[in-house]
Amino acid sequence: MANSDDIYKELLIVKKDVESVKHQTQWILRSHAQGVAGHWHEIFGLLAGKKRNYSKMRVFLEVNGKRTVSEVALAAKVHAQDASVWLKDFETEKIVELLPVSKSSRVYQKTPADFALGISEKLQEEITKKNGQNGHKK
């Protein structure tokens, strides 16, 4: 039977392997960023001729792996029901994932696609540009 030090060492190895896979995934995504940009641009209405969904953008930007759906909605200044629907859509699109933190509340975190594809950066630019045009802040 393994002692606690052996189990801890094995967990560290698994953690390192998971991080390595995340980094490899990021590099692969970066190499295909232009090809997949249209897909995630569509989610937020960033394609030419589409209406931008700034509320949906704010919900995505407020996901941090610590907030419940209600907290994300509050921070994004949207109805919790809308935030919940959009978060489920984001999960389907693999740009957020549900964390197994509690059976009673749903907490999401962004997937490595966010960093690799620069999704949050682009969405923040869009919101900043809109706020500059309208003369008020987030």
Order of alpha helices (4+ residues) and beta strands (2+ residues): alpha-alpha-alpha-alpha-alpha-beta-beta-alpha-alpha
